[in-house]
Amino acid sequence: MTPPRQFEPVHADDVRIAGDTHFRDRALAGEAERRERFIRFLDSTPGGTYLVLLGDIFDFYFEYRSVVPRRFLDIFAALSRASARGVDTHFIGGNHDYWVGDFFARELGVRVHQEEIRVAAQGRKLVIAHGDLVMPRDYGYKVLKSVIRNPLVIGASRWIHPDVLDAIAGGVAHASRTYFNVEQEKRARTVTEHAWGHFFERGNDAFVMGHVHLPVHETREGKEFLIVGDWLEHDTFARMTDGRLRIESFKS
């Protein structure tokens, strides 16, 4: 029998959790300004902070063994500066950018996780996840996930020219984003109600996720559920200091 996963001790006075920026191309309307805000957020995060990027930072990211997407060099540089400054930076693969390889760890100093993170910090026990794998009744996506996360499919995709794969993924990402944007409030209500019966079985007292772009923060019987929101409309992130969780908006 596999022993339960432990909560990793984190000795940080400041925990910040952000995701769903969906960067794709600076030439797209509004993206240059969004990137500059997010880079200011990264650059203003002080050393010693425990920072989690919840995935879907990129609208599509696929890393070949010797090739990474050059359109994200400004984001890479900001992550590298954060790591050099002593920010303990973590990345959880989302449904748009699960395919991160070793570039983040080797070149940027960012620790990559493919599933949820469990941390014990400031007297709290948190489970932190992108959220795509915990959505209730999302059967169509779960079938798709079993394909796009299959190691054989990922290996075969490396034989496709990067420009061709990017074009295919761009169309899929656009269709997915259009569908999800219509359903955000409904999806937020559904997963919030689902959370209390399913997301606190690991001994955690808080569950923090992204994926759904609407910020949510609810407390019941000493437990807290948070959806951090996005950087398409809200520019929000979760923050914990002195054991207190809250949703903050970055407007600097």
Sine and cosine of phi, psi and omega as CSV:
sin_phi,cos_phi,sin_psi,cos_psi,sin_omega,cos_omega
0.00,0.00,0.77,-0.64,-0.02,-1.00
-0.95,0.31,0.80,-0.60,0.01,-1.00
-0.93,0.38,0.49,-0.87,0.00,-1.00
-0.90,0.44,0.58,-0.82,0.04,-1.00
-0.92,0.39,0.64,-0.77,-0.02,-1.00
-1.00,0.05,0.30,-0.95,0.11,-0.99
-1.00,0.03,0.83,-0.57,-0.03,-1.00
-0.96,0.27,0.81,-0.58,0.02,-1.00
-0.92,0.40,0.74,-0.67,0.03,-1.00
-0.82,-0.58,0.86,-0.51,-0.04,-1.00
-0.97,-0.25,0.94,0.33,-0.02,-1.00
-0.75,-0.66,0.71,-0.71,0.03,-1.00
-0.98,0.17,-0.22,0.98,-0.05,-1.00
-0.69,-0.72,0.87,-0.49,0.06,-1.00
-0.90,-0.45,0.79,-0.61,0.00,-1.00
-0.79,-0.62,0.65,-0.76,-0.08,-1.00
-0.70,-0.72,0.87,-0.50,-0.05,-1.00
-0.65,-0.76,0.40,-0.91,0.04,-1.00
-0.18,-0.98,-0.09,-1.00,0.09,-1.00
0.82,0.57,0.81,0.59,0.13,-0.99
-1.00,0.03,-0.47,0.88,0.09,-1.00
0.80,0.59,0.76,0.65,0.06,-1.00
-0.96,0.28,0.65,-0.76,0.04,-1.00
-0.69,-0.72,-0.77,0.64,-0.09,-1.00
-0.42,-0.91,0.83,-0.56,-0.01,-1.00
-0.86,0.51,-0.37,0.93,-0.03,-1.00
-0.97,0.23,-0.26,0.97,0.02,-1.00
-0.94,0.34,0.53,-0.85,-0.07,-1.00
-0.82,0.57,0.84,-0.54,0.09,-1.00
0.99,0.11,-0.20,0.98,-0.10,-0.99
-0.95,0.30,-0.59,0.81,0.01,-1.00
-0.85,0.53,-0.68,0.74,0.00,-1.00
-0.93,0.37,-0.63,0.78,0.02,-1.00
-0.90,0.43,-0.66,0.75,0.03,-1.00
-0.88,0.47,-0.69,0.72,-0.03,-1.00
-0.89,0.46,-0.61,0.79,0.06,-1.00
-0.90,0.43,-0.70,0.71,-0.04,-1.00
-0.92,0.39,-0.62,0.78,0.05,-1.00
-0.90,0.43,-0.61,0.79,0.09,-1.00
-0.89,0.45,-0.62,0.79,0.07,-1.00
-0.86,0.50,-0.74,0.67,0.01,-1.00
-0.90,0.44,-0.70,0.72,-0.05,-1.00
-0.93,0.37,-0.41,0.91,-0.01,-1.00
-1.00,-0.01,-0.07,1.00,0.02,-1.00
-0.98,0.20,0.87,-0.48,-0.11,-0.99
-0.96,0.28,0.43,-0.90,0.10,-1.00
-0.84,0.55,0.56,-0.83,-0.05,-1.00
1.00,-0.05,-0.22,0.98,0.05,-1.00
-0.95,0.31,0.60,-0.80,0.16,-0.99
-0.99,-0.10,0.95,-0.33,-0.11,-0.99
-0.92,-0.39,0.80,-0.60,0.05,-1.00
-0.90,-0.44,0.82,-0.57,0.16,-0.99
-0.99,-0.15,0.88,-0.48,-0.24,-0.97
-0.99,0.13,0.12,0.99,-0.02,-1.00
0.99,-0.13,0.20,-0.98,-0.15,-0.99
0.81,0.59,0.53,0.85,0.19,-0.98
-0.91,0.41,-0.57,0.82,0.02,-1.00
-0.91,-0.42,0.65,-0.76,0.01,-1.00
-0.92,0.39,-0.46,0.89,0.23,-0.97
-0.37,-0.93,0.75,-0.66,0.04,-1.00
-0.62,-0.78,0.83,-0.56,0.09,-1.00
-0.70,-0.71,0.84,-0.55,-0.09,-1.00
-0.97,-0.23,0.87,-0.50,0.15,-0.99
-0.99,0.11,0.16,-0.99,-0.04,-1.00
-0.90,0.44,-0.50,0.87,-0.04,-1.00
-0.78,-0.62,0.21,0.98,-0.06,-1.00
-0.69,-0.73,0.74,-0.68,0.17,-0.99
-0.81,-0.58,0.41,-0.91,-0.04,-1.00
-0.92,0.39,0.86,-0.51,-0.07,-1.00
-0.95,0.32,-0.33,0.94,-0.05,-1.00
-0.92,0.38,-0.18,0.98,-0.03,-1.00
-0.95,-0.31,0.35,0.94,-0.06,-1.00
-0.87,0.50,-0.59,0.81,0.00,-1.00
-0.92,0.40,-0.59,0.81,0.05,-1.00
-0.94,0.35,-0.68,0.73,0.05,-1.00
-0.84,0.54,-0.70,0.71,-0.03,-1.00
-0.89,0.46,-0.65,0.76,0.01,-1.00
-0.91,0.41,-0.63,0.77,0.05,-1.00
-0.91,0.42,-0.65,0.76,0.03,-1.00
-0.90,0.44,-0.66,0.75,0.04,-1.00
-0.89,0.46,-0.65,0.76,0.00,-1.00
-0.89,0.46,-0.72,0.69,0.01,-1.00
-0.88,0.47,-0.68,0.74,0.01,-1.00
-0.89,0.45,-0.47,0.88,-0.01,-1.00
-0.99,0.14,-0.12,0.99,0.03,-1.00
0.99,-0.16,0.23,0.97,0.10,-0.99
-0.97,0.24,0.81,-0.58,0.02,-1.00
-0.99,0.12,1.00,-0.08,-0.20,-0.98
-0.98,-0.20,0.73,-0.68,-0.01,-1.00
-0.80,-0.61,0.53,-0.85,0.00,-1.00
-0.77,-0.64,0.80,-0.60,0.10,-0.99
-0.96,-0.27,0.81,-0.59,0.01,-1.00
-0.90,0.43,0.75,-0.66,0.05,-1.00
-0.99,-0.13,-0.14,-0.99,0.00,-1.00
-0.97,0.24,-0.18,0.98,0.07,-1.00
-0.97,-0.24,-0.31,0.95,-0.07,-1.00
-0.63,-0.78,0.64,0.77,0.04,-1.00
-0.91,0.41,-0.38,0.92,-0.24,-0.97
-1.00,-0.03,0.63,0.77,0.10,-0.99
-0.98,0.21,0.72,-0.69,0.03,-1.00
-0.99,-0.16,-0.66,-0.75,-0.07,-1.00
-1.00,-0.05,0.02,1.00,-0.01,-1.00
-0.87,0.49,-0.66,0.75,-0.04,-1.00
-0.88,0.47,-0.72,0.70,-0.04,-1.00
-0.96,0.29,-0.71,0.71,-0.11,-0.99
-0.96,0.27,-0.63,0.78,-0.14,-0.99
-0.96,-0.27,-0.45,0.89,-0.11,-0.99
-0.93,-0.36,-0.19,0.98,-0.02,-1.00
0.95,0.30,0.46,0.89,-0.03,-1.00
-0.95,-0.32,0.80,-0.60,0.02,-1.00
-0.99,0.13,0.77,-0.63,-0.09,-1.00
-0.97,-0.24,0.70,-0.71,0.05,-1.00
-0.82,-0.58,0.64,-0.77,0.03,-1.00
-0.99,-0.15,-0.17,0.99,0.03,-1.00
-0.72,-0.69,-0.30,-0.95,-0.06,-1.00
-0.93,0.36,0.36,-0.93,0.10,-1.00
-0.94,-0.34,0.65,-0.76,0.09,-1.00
-0.87,-0.49,0.88,-0.48,-0.05,-1.00
-0.76,-0.65,0.54,-0.84,0.14,-0.99
-0.93,-0.36,0.91,-0.41,-0.08,-1.00
-0.56,-0.83,0.67,-0.75,0.10,-1.00
0.81,0.58,0.57,0.82,0.01,-1.00
0.98,0.21,0.14,0.99,0.00,-1.00
-0.90,-0.44,0.38,-0.92,0.12,-0.99
-0.87,-0.48,0.90,-0.43,-0.09,-1.00
-0.91,-0.40,0.66,-0.75,0.28,-0.96
-0.96,-0.29,0.80,-0.60,-0.08,-1.00
-0.84,-0.54,0.81,-0.58,-0.07,-1.00
-0.59,-0.81,0.41,-0.91,0.11,-0.99
-0.88,0.48,-0.74,0.67,0.08,-1.00
0.89,-0.45,-0.25,0.97,-0.05,-1.00
-0.93,0.38,-0.43,0.90,-0.06,-1.00
-1.00,0.02,-0.10,0.99,-0.05,-1.00
-0.92,-0.39,0.02,1.00,-0.01,-1.00
-0.92,0.39,0.78,-0.63,-0.02,-1.00
-0.95,0.33,0.61,-0.79,0.11,-0.99
0.86,0.51,0.35,0.94,0.01,-1.00
-1.00,0.00,0.88,0.47,-0.18,-0.98
-0.92,0.40,-0.63,0.78,-0.02,-1.00
-0.88,0.48,-0.68,0.73,0.00,-1.00
-0.93,0.37,-0.60,0.80,-0.02,-1.00
-0.90,0.44,-0.57,0.82,0.09,-1.00
-0.92,0.38,-0.72,0.70,0.02,-1.00
-0.87,0.49,-0.66,0.75,-0.01,-1.00
-0.86,0.52,-0.64,0.76,-0.02,-1.00
-0.90,0.44,-0.38,0.92,0.04,-1.00
-1.00,0.05,-0.80,0.60,-0.15,-0.99
-0.96,0.29,-0.29,0.96,0.06,-1.00
-0.98,-0.20,0.08,1.00,0.01,-1.00
-0.95,0.32,0.79,-0.61,-0.02,-1.00
-0.83,0.56,-0.56,0.83,0.01,-1.00
-0.92,0.38,-0.65,0.76,0.03,-1.00
-0.91,0.42,-0.68,0.73,0.02,-1.00
-0.89,0.46,-0.69,0.72,0.02,-1.00
-0.89,0.45,-0.66,0.75,0.01,-1.00
-0.91,0.41,-0.56,0.83,-0.02,-1.00
-0.90,0.43,-0.43,0.90,0.00,-1.00
-0.92,0.38,-0.25,0.97,0.04,-1.00
-1.00,0.05,-0.12,0.99,0.04,-1.00
-1.00,0.03,0.67,-0.75,0.02,-1.00
-0.85,0.53,0.68,-0.73,-0.04,-1.00
-0.80,0.61,-0.63,0.78,-0.01,-1.00
-0.92,0.39,-0.60,0.80,0.01,-1.00
-0.94,0.35,-0.72,0.70,0.01,-1.00
-0.88,0.47,-0.64,0.77,0.01,-1.00
-0.90,0.44,-0.66,0.75,0.01,-1.00
-0.90,0.43,-0.67,0.74,0.03,-1.00
-0.89,0.46,-0.75,0.66,-0.04,-1.00
-0.91,0.42,-0.56,0.83,0.01,-1.00
-0.88,0.47,-0.65,0.76,0.04,-1.00
-0.92,0.40,-0.67,0.75,0.03,-1.00
-0.91,0.42,-0.68,0.73,-0.02,-1.00
-0.89,0.45,-0.65,0.76,0.00,-1.00
-0.90,0.44,-0.70,0.71,0.01,-1.00
-0.90,0.44,-0.67,0.75,0.01,-1.00
-0.90,0.44,-0.69,0.72,-0.04,-1.00
-0.91,0.41,-0.63,0.78,0.02,-1.00
-0.89,0.46,-0.68,0.73,0.02,-1.00
-0.90,0.44,-0.74,0.67,-0.06,-1.00
-0.92,0.40,-0.59,0.81,-0.03,-1.00
-0.89,0.45,-0.58,0.82,0.02,-1.00
-0.93,0.38,-0.50,0.87,-0.16,-0.99
-0.98,-0.22,0.14,0.99,-0.20,-0.98
-0.85,0.53,-0.77,0.64,-0.07,-1.00
-0.90,0.43,-0.67,0.74,0.03,-1.00
-0.89,0.45,-0.69,0.73,-0.01,-1.00
-0.91,0.41,-0.62,0.78,0.02,-1.00
-0.90,0.44,-0.69,0.72,0.02,-1.00
-0.90,0.45,-0.68,0.74,-0.05,-1.00
-0.90,0.43,-0.75,0.66,-0.06,-1.00
-0.95,0.32,-0.51,0.86,0.03,-1.00
-0.91,0.42,-0.71,0.71,0.03,-1.00
-0.91,0.41,-0.57,0.82,0.00,-1.00
-0.93,0.36,-0.51,0.86,-0.15,-0.99
-0.85,0.53,-0.69,0.72,-0.18,-0.98
-0.91,0.41,-0.44,0.90,0.00,-1.00
-0.99,-0.12,-0.10,1.00,-0.15,-0.99
-0.69,-0.72,-0.36,0.93,-0.17,-0.99
-0.98,-0.19,0.07,1.00,-0.06,-1.00
-0.82,-0.57,0.58,0.81,-0.03,-1.00
-0.99,-0.15,0.07,1.00,-0.06,-1.00
-0.97,-0.23,0.11,0.99,-0.07,-1.00
1.00,0.03,0.13,0.99,0.00,-1.00
-1.00,0.08,0.45,-0.89,0.10,-1.00
-0.94,-0.34,0.03,1.00,0.08,-1.00
-0.56,-0.83,0.57,-0.82,0.07,-1.00
-0.76,-0.66,0.83,-0.55,-0.06,-1.00
-0.84,-0.54,0.76,-0.65,-0.03,-1.00
-0.60,-0.80,0.17,-0.98,0.11,-0.99
-0.88,-0.48,-0.75,-0.66,0.10,-0.99
0.95,0.30,-0.82,0.57,0.11,-0.99
-1.00,0.07,0.78,-0.62,-0.23,-0.97
-1.00,0.09,0.07,1.00,-0.05,-1.00
-0.99,-0.15,0.83,-0.55,0.01,-1.00
-0.90,0.44,0.71,-0.71,0.02,-1.00
-0.64,-0.77,0.66,-0.75,0.12,-0.99
-0.57,-0.82,0.94,-0.35,0.00,-1.00
-0.77,-0.64,0.54,-0.84,0.01,-1.00
-0.81,-0.59,0.73,-0.68,0.08,-1.00
-0.61,-0.79,0.81,-0.59,0.10,-0.99
0.77,0.64,0.71,0.70,0.07,-1.00
0.98,0.18,0.04,1.00,0.03,-1.00
-0.93,-0.36,0.52,-0.86,-0.07,-1.00
-0.82,-0.58,0.69,-0.72,0.07,-1.00
-0.86,-0.52,0.79,-0.61,-0.02,-1.00
-0.75,-0.66,0.69,-0.72,0.30,-0.95
-0.94,-0.34,0.83,-0.56,-0.22,-0.98
-0.97,0.25,-0.25,0.97,-0.07,-1.00
1.00,0.05,-0.24,-0.97,-0.09,-1.00
-0.72,-0.69,-0.02,-1.00,0.09,-1.00
-0.88,-0.47,0.45,0.89,0.15,-0.99
-1.00,-0.09,-0.62,0.78,0.00,-1.00
-0.79,-0.62,-0.54,0.84,-0.23,-0.97
-0.97,-0.25,-0.47,0.88,-0.06,-1.00
0.80,0.60,0.74,0.67,-0.08,-1.00
-0.92,-0.39,0.36,-0.93,0.07,-1.00
-0.45,-0.89,0.35,-0.94,0.09,-1.00
-1.00,-0.02,0.57,-0.82,0.01,-1.00
-0.64,-0.77,0.62,-0.78,0.07,-1.00
-0.78,-0.63,0.83,-0.56,0.15,-0.99
-0.70,-0.71,0.60,-0.80,-0.01,-1.00
0.80,0.59,0.51,0.86,0.03,-1.00
0.97,0.23,0.12,0.99,-0.04,-1.00
-0.96,-0.29,0.83,-0.55,0.01,-1.00
-1.00,-0.05,0.57,-0.82,0.05,-1.00
-0.37,-0.93,0.30,-0.95,0.13,-0.99
-0.99,-0.17,0.80,-0.60,0.03,-1.00
-0.88,-0.48,0.43,-0.90,0.06,-1.00
-0.94,-0.35,0.74,-0.67,0.01,-1.00
-1.00,-0.07,0.92,-0.40,-0.05,-1.00
-0.84,-0.54,0.14,0.99,-0.09,-1.00
-0.95,0.32,0.00,0.00,0.00,0.00
